[in-house]
Amino acid sequence: MLEIFKAHIKLNFPTLFRDKILLACSGGIDSMVLTHLCQKLNLNITLAHCNFCLRGDESNLDEAFVVGYGSKQNILVFSKQFDTQSFADNSKYSIQMAARELRYNWFQSLSEQHQFSCVLTAHHADDSLETFFINLSRGSGLDGLVGIPKNNGHFLRPLLPFSRDQILKYAQKHQIEWREDSSNVSLKYHRNQLRHKLVTVLKEIYPNILESLTKTQSHLEASKELLESHMQDIEEQVIVKTNLGEIHFDINALKALKSMPLYLFPLFNKYGFSDWKALSKLLDGQSGKKMLSKTHTLLKDRQVLILLSNDLPTATSQKIKSENDIPFIENLGCHLKIDKVSVLNSCDSNTIYVDFEKLQFPLELRTWKNGDYFYPKGMKGKKKISKFFKDEKMSLTEKDKALLLCSDAQVVWVVGRRQDARFVASKKDTLMCKISLQYATD
């Protein structure tokens, strides 16, 4: 195995022979074998051990084992204890996800502090097989079915070509000591159920399943790369607008795609939407229907699918105490500015001219509500704001973000849309002001 490992490193990770390496070492058989192999190749390694404090004395003994090994072998060891349970409770993660988040964040921090070129983890072929079935059971797309990547940015996995059996035989041959993690036999974890109930049986029926899966995943990886190379053209066909945290997809263009379900997953999975059947149903749903992920919302608005970030700022009422205030409007991404002027110039959607004497400070900048009305400039009589929005054919998201500038509860301006006729300045007015939206590029 050592010679095969050496050839594998030379072919796929040649820089490791000169890199400063951080090696994630739990003390289990996989990471101890990886450590031994790296030592045999005289690689410049430092060990990092995470004590997640989930198994009492057993966790502490694991930590002591790794620290002791480093001391005997003259290898630097970083170790850290985590309150994993509290982190999981506070972040609403499962224990496994919490441990993963803590582990990778710490490895990244160590790498930045000590200039490690990369982090090695001891994932192997059986891990990739288990990951394949986990993702398959979740209805994953190609990203999940290609298995564990041999490199993922800063993180490298040099043991992926080797099976659990090969690792065990190597450990026994070289009399490598390791710690057994009792949680690895617990069937309360999905991965352990797959390992002990499904994978064991599959290996008995298909002894070469690891080799076959590796070939299959190579084909899937090639298909994934082909699809990704095509996705930019697809996005140009279906995306009709991007603005202030929104992306608008043309539903008719989406439906016109050949093999539409093939493209729905890569288009929307990166935003947390992985169920292409639900996505297809949304395309045919009523206007106003939506889907939610942890990070985004997908909203159907007539013949457009609108992608919204859940982190978009929500508009709140803002007071403008005087003409000297220049408030920032978060959901429009601009400032509102009031300037006294003596000359009337032409207006546009971002600028109005107002009879200053009719304004009563503080002005209020707020979201609209049912029952609001105004007297639109250029029209006779009053109109409800909701009816004005409908006539303007505004999208649902445009309505949600719409703001009113008010003076003493009267609408002065549907911001960026239409001025109220009652406040329009004329040449006869002795005091006038220009109210405008000021963007960063203005």
N, C-alpha and C positions, 0 to 999 in steps of 0.2 A: 504493500500500500504506500510505503514511503516514496518509492521511485515514481509511482503513478501520480502521487500528490505533487512531487517535485516537478514533473513534466507538466502537470495541470497548471501549476503556479507560473511556470515559465511561459506557457502559451497564453493564459488568460489574465494573469495578474503579475506581469514581469516587474512592475515598479516596487512590489513588496520586498524585493531583495535590497532595496536602498531606502525604503520608507520607514518612518517612525510610526509604529503600529500600536493601537489600543485594542486589546483582545477581551471580549466580554466572556468572563469565566464564572460560571455558577458553581463549579466544583463537581458537576455531573460528568458522566462518561464522555459525552460529546465534546464539551469544552476542554476537558482535560486531555483528550486525544488531540484536539486541534492545537492545544498549547505544546504538547510533546512534539508534534510534527513541525511546528514553527521553530522550536528549539533545535531540532535536528537539522533544519535548513539555516540555522544561525540568523534568523530574522530578528529584527530589533523590536521586541514586544514589551508592552506594559500591560498588566492585568487589571481589569475593572470588575469588581464584584458587588452585586446589589443584594442587600439583605432586606427583604420585603416584610420581615417581622410577622409572618403569617402562620408559622409552624413552631412557635415557641423556641424551646432549646434546640430543636433540629435546625432552624434557620441560623441560630448563633453558631452552631457547630460547623455548618457549611462555610460561614464566613471565616471562622478560625482555621478551617482546613485550607482554604485558598490563601489566606494571609501566611499561614505556616509554610505552604508549598513555595510561595514566592520568596520567603526568607531563606529556605534551604537552597533554592535554585538561583539565588541572587537576582531575582526579578522584582522590579518595583510593582507594588500592588496598591490600587486605590479601592477602598471599600466604603460603602455608605449604607446607613440604615434609613428605611422609609416607613412612615406611618401610612401604609398602603390602604388600610381599611378606612381611615378618616378621609383620605383623598378620594377613594371610590364613592363614599357616602356623599361628600360635598359636590363632587363633579357628576354624580349620577352615572358613573361608569360601572361596568362589571369589574370584579376583582382582577380578572385577567387583563382587561383593557386598561385598568388603572395602572397595573404593574408595567404594562408595555409602555404607556405614556411616560411614567416616571423613569423607566430604564433608558428609553431613547433620548429623552430630554437631558438626562444626566450625562450620557455618553457624548452628546453634542456639546454640552458645556465643557466637559473635560477636554474634548478635542480642540475647542477654541482657546481654552486657557493654556494648554501645553503643546499646541501646534502638532497634534497627531495628524498624519496624512489620511488615515482611514480607521474604521472600526471593523474588526472581524467578529462575526457571529458564527456559531457552530451548527447552523441548520444543515440538514442532510437530505438525502433522497426520500427517505420515509416521511420526513416532515412535509416535503413538497407533495407527496402522494396524499397525505392526510388533508393538507390545505386544499388540494384539488377537490376532494369529496366534500369538504366543508362548504366551499364556494359553490359547488354543484348543487348542494342541497338548498342553498340560498337563492338559486336562480341567477347566479353571477353571469356576467358577460365574459368576453375574451380575457379581460384584465385578470379576472380571478382564476380562470381555467388554465392559464399558462403557468400557474404555480408560483413558487417563490423565485424571484429574480436573483441571478448570481451576484448582481450588484445593484444597489439602489442609492445612487448618489455617493454619499460618504461611507455607506455600509456595504461591506463585501462578505460573501458567503462561500468560502473556498471548499467546504465539505459537501456541497450539493451533489457532486457526482457519486458520492459514496453512500452505501446503505448502512442501516443500523447494525446489520450482521457483520459487515466489514469492519466497522468501528469497534464492535465488541471483540472480534478476533484480534485486531491490532492491539487493543488494550490488554488483552490476556497475554499475547505474545511478549509484550514489552513490560509486563507486570506493572501497569499503570494503576495507581490507586484513584478512586473517585468516590463521591458521595451519592447515595441513592435518595431521590426525592420521593417521599411517601405519597405525595399528591399525584404522582404520575400513574398510580394504579387506581385512583379514585374514579368511579364511574359517574360522578356527578358532573364532570366536565365533558362537553360534547366531543372534544378532540380525543379524550381517552376512550370514550365509547366507540368511536370510529376505529381507533388503534387496536383495541382488544377484541371487539366483536366483529367488525367488518374487514379490516385490512388483514388480520390474521387468517381469516377464512379465504379471502381472495388470493393470498400468497400460496395457500395450500392448493387451490384450484388452478391458479395461474402462476407458477413459480417465477416466470420472467416478467411479472407485471411492472416492476420498477423500470426495466429497460424499455418495455412497450410504452409506458406512460411518458418516459423521457422523449421518445420519438414523437409521440402524439403532441406533446407540449411544444416541441420544436416546430411542428406544422402549425399549431395554433398561434405561436409567436409570429411566424411569417405572415399568417392571415391577419393578425392584429396590426402588424407594421404596414401591410398593404392598405387596410382600412383607414388607419391613421393618416397615411399619405393622401388619401382621398377626401378626408374630412374637411379640409380647408375649402375645397371647391363646394362641398355640400353646404357648409355654413354660409358661404357667399350667396348661394341660391335661396336659402330659407330665412336668413336674418335680414329684416327690413329696417330695423332701427335699434340703436344703442344710445341710451341717454340716462345720466344720473342714476346709475345702479340698476337700470332696466335693460333687458334685451327683448326685442319683439320678434317673434317667429311667425312667418306667413303660413297659416294652416293649409291653404290650398297648395302652396309650394311643397309643404311637407307631405301631403297626401299624394302629390304627383310623383314623388320619388319611387323608383322601382325598388322593391324589397324594403319598403319604408321601415318595418320593425328593425331591420339590420342597422339603420342609422339612428333610430330613436335612443337606443342605449348609449352609444358614445356621445351623442349630442347632450344628453341630460344627466347621465350618471355622475359626471364631475360636480354636479350641483346637488347630488343626493337623491336623484330619482332613478331607480334601477328597475322598476316594474314597467316594462314596455307595454304590457297589456293594459295597465291602468292609464298609461300615457295615450295609447290609441283611443281608449274610451273617452278621455278628456277632450281629444280633438273633435269628437262627435257630440260632446255634451252641450248643455245650454250655456249661454253667455252668463258669466258670473261664477261658474263652477271653478274649483281650484284644487290643487294638490299641495301638500306641505312636506318639506324635508326639514332637517335640523337647521339648515342654513338658508334655504330659499323657499319661495312660494311660486307656483306656476298657476297663472290665472287665465282663463279663457275669456276673451272680450271680442265678441263677434267673430271675425275671421282671423283673429290674431291671438297667439299664445304669448303671454307676457311673463317673463322671468324676473322676479324681484328678490333682492337680497333682504333677508329678515332683519338685517342690521341697519336698514335705512332709517334715518332719523324721522321721528314723528313730529309733525308740526304742533306747536303750542302757541298760546296767545302771548304776544309780545307788546309791551307798551313803548310808545315813542314819545318821550317827555317833551321834546322840543325839536325844532328844525335842525339842531346841531347833532342830534342822535343819528348814528349810521348803523342800524342793526344788521346783523348777518342773518340771512334766511337759510337755515340748514338744508331744508328739503328742495330748495331751488339752487343752492350753491352760489349765492351772490349777496351783495349788500343792497339795502334800500337807502337812497340818498335824497335829501330835500335841499334844494337851492333856491333862494330868492332871486328872481330875475326881473328885468324891466322890458324884455322883448320876447314876443311869442315866436317860437320856431315850430317846425313841423313835428308831429308826434309819430311814434312808432309803437310796437307792442310793448316795448320796455320803458316808454317815457310818456308822461302826461303833464299837462299844465293846468294848475288849479288856482282858483281865487283864494288867496292866502287868508283873507279876512273871514272866510267861511269855515276855516278849519278851527276846531276846538281841541287843543292839546290837553291831556295826552291822547294821541292817536292810538288805535289798536290794530295790530296785524294778527289775524286769526284765521283758523279754518272755517269753512262755511258750515251751516247747519240748515236742516229743514225749516222752511218758513222765511228764510232770508230772501230779500228782494232788493232791487235797485231800479234806477231809471237809466237804461242804457243810452249812451251818447249815440245820436243818429237815429233814434227810434222814438216813437210816441208812447207815453205812459210808462207804467212800471211793469217789471217782469220778475217772476221768481227766479232765483239763482239756479235752481234745479232745471227749470225750463230753458234757461239760457244755455246751460251746459248741454242739454239734449239737442238744442238747435245747432250748437257749435260742433256736434258730433264728437264730443270729448270722450276719451276712453275712460274706463273705470279707474285706472291708476291716475290719470290726469285729474279726474274729479277729486280723488282722495287727497291729492297734493295741492289742490287749488286753494289760494289764500285771498282774503278780503282785507283791504285797508279801510278802516272805519273811523269816522269822526262823530263822537257823541251818538254811537249806535247806528249811524247812517253810513251806508256803503259809499266810499269815495272812488274805489277802484277795485274791480275784479283783477287782481294783479297779473299783469302780462296779457290780459284779455280785452277788457273794455272799461272805459271810464264812466262814472255816473254823471249824467248831464247836469245835475244840480250844482256840481262843483267845477264845471268847466270854466277856465279863465277866458276873458275877452279883452280886447284892446282897451276897453273903457276902464278896466280894473286898475286901481292905483298900486295895489300890492299883489304880486303874482309869485308863484313858485313852480319850479320844475321838480317833479318826483320821478325818479328813475331807478332802474335796476342796474347795478354796477357789478359786472363780472370781472374776474381776475385779469382777463385780457383787454378789458376796456381801458 
